[in-house]
Amino acid sequence: MTLKGACLYAQSGGPTAVINASAYGVFKTALDAHEITNVYAAANGIVGVLNDKIYNIGKEAPNELAMLPGTPAAAFGSCRHKLKPPEVDNSEYLRILEVFKKYDIRYFFYNGGNDSMDTCDKISRFFAKNDYECRIIGIPKSIDNDLCGTDRAPGFGSAAKYIAASVAEICLENRVYDAESVIIIETMGRHAGWLTGASALAGLSNAAPDLIYLPEIAFDMERFVGDIRAVVEKNKRCLVVVSEGLKYADGKFVSETPALASDEFQHAQLGGVASTLSRVVKERVCKKTRGIELSLLQRCAAHNASKTDMDEAFEVGKFAVEQAIAGENGKMASILPIDNKNSGAKYALNELSVTANNEKVVPREWINSVGNYVTQEFIDYALPLIQGEFAQTENGVPRFAKLKLALC
């Protein structure tokens, strides 16, 4: 059934190198659709809706919008705001409904991760109970690749590519001197070790890490020290990649301290595991031990983005708009597994509840039996996702979108 009205797009959670490619997929498709009367973007996710801070995308220059795919970070700002269940407090939902009615928003696309899909699900159900017709589709993104309901999340392939390249480069650096040395590299990943496992792709450059530790396996300090000692005794040098989310068998994070707070979603604020472990290794194995935290570089390195990842990010945004116009509502756009025919990516819809507040971890069979490396199955999964290069430069440096961000 044809539904006429405006379209609103918003971004939530941590950015990726290709999240703006999804934005462009939404905008390009929506601007060409006769069912959609106006195209808007909310500033800072759902917070922008609550504050009635809405950008008019129709006022942007088409050539600048076309630069969005190669622009890192969240071009329209992001947030980490959790809506209470409407049965507990419906005040924010009433405000959202008020703003949607003001702009006649009948299509809403929220680009984010697990918690963002929860927001979509709650708003969709509230609107249905209040007889407001609005088609809501979640668009996935996550460098952590931990979203259920999609084979892979846009953003992971580019982050994986950056990690593989960086680990390979650091590995060669670590081979320079004929002396004992240990380097411990920390990747993002609270409960899922997809990014950490991606470091194994550095082996394709003949510069693989010696050891990889994912959060799916309970961390054992004595075994960790023993593993490193064995590599140093054999090769003098050891390169280790660890996840920020490493935790002991009792569930306590290796990096967690009482001084660190939790965010709005009660996620522990992690980081520093490389420096923590490097101090232990320095005392017990090798005095020349260095900890390196890749930090935000993993998710903002658009200069090293995967073309495959970028194309899929654009297409999943485009698919979301097409499906909403066709009548779909309360779903998340998802990417299907790659088939053996190399026929390209295919897309589908899943119920928002499949993804909301759930996490997809690395299968146990994709981690070796002793828990300190990934298997060939993991590499076979990740390798196609880092393929292709994309660069938009000017004067030798990256050229990013220059948006007006004109408020309505």
C-alpha positions, 0 to 999 in steps of 0.5 A: 500500500502506498504511503506518502510522507517524509523520511528520517534517518539517524545514526546511533552508537559507535561509528564505523568507517562506512556508516555514512555509506549506508546514509548515502544509500538511504538518501540517494534512494529516498530522494528518488522515491516519489512516495517520500516527500522530504528527506531528513536526518536527525542530529545525534540519533534519537536525541536529535528527535527528542530535541527537534534538531533535524537536518534537511537533506534536500538542501545538501549539494548532491556532489557532497552527499556523494562523498559520504561513502568515503567519509568516516565517523557519523556525519550527523552525530551519534548517541548512546541513549536508551529509551525506557520501556514505554510501559514504564515511562512513555514520555519520550515516546510521546515526544518522538511521536510529536516530532514525527507528526510535526514533520509528517515522518512516515519512514524512519531508518535507524543505523546502529547496533544491538541497542539501536535495534532495541530502540527501533523495536520499542518505537515501532510497537509504541507507534502501532499502539497509538495508530500512527502509521510509520514504517521503521527499518533498522540498518545494521552497523558494527565493527564488532560484528556482533549483531544477530540476524545478519551474516556480517555487519557493515563496518566490520570488514573495514575494521578487520582490514585495518587491523590485519594491515596494522598487525602485519606492519607492526610484526615486521617492525618487531623483527628488526632487532636481533633481541628478545621483544614482545608486543601486545596489541589490543583490539576492540571487542567487548564480548565478541572476538571478531576483530581480534581474530581478524588479525590472523589475516596478517598472515597473508602478508607473511607477518602473522601474530604468534598468539591471538586471544579472544573473549569467547575463551576464559582467560588464564594468566598462567597459560598466557605467560607460558604461551609467550615464554615458549614463543620467545624461547623459540623465536626471540620475538613474540607478537600477541593480539588480545581483545579488550574484552578478555575476562577470567573464568569468573567473568571479571574483565582483565582490564576492569577496575573499580574506578571505571564507570559503566555506560548507559547500557550498563556495559563496562568501559574497557580498555588498557588490557594491553598495558595491563598484560604488558606489565605482567609479561615485562616482569615475568618473561621479557623486559622489552615488552610493549603494549599497543592499543589500536583504539579509535583508529580501528573504526575511523580509518576510511583511507583503508576501507574495504570496498566490499564493506563499503558497497554492502553498507550502501546497498543495505541502506538502499534495501531498507528504503526499498523494503519500507516503501514496499510496505515492510515495517518493524524489521532490520535489513540484513546481509545473507551469507556469501554463497559458493557461487560468488554471486555477490551480496544478497539482502533480507529482513529480520524481526528487530527482536532477533537483533535487539540486545543480543550478541553474536560471538565467534563460534567455538569451532573457529578457535583452536583447541587451546584457545590462543588462535583462530582456525582456517574457517575464521579466515575463510569467513573474514577474507572476502570481507576485506577485499577492494580499495576505496579512496577519495583524495584531494591534494594528497589527503582524504577528501570528505563530505562538506555538508551544510547541515541545514536545520529545518 
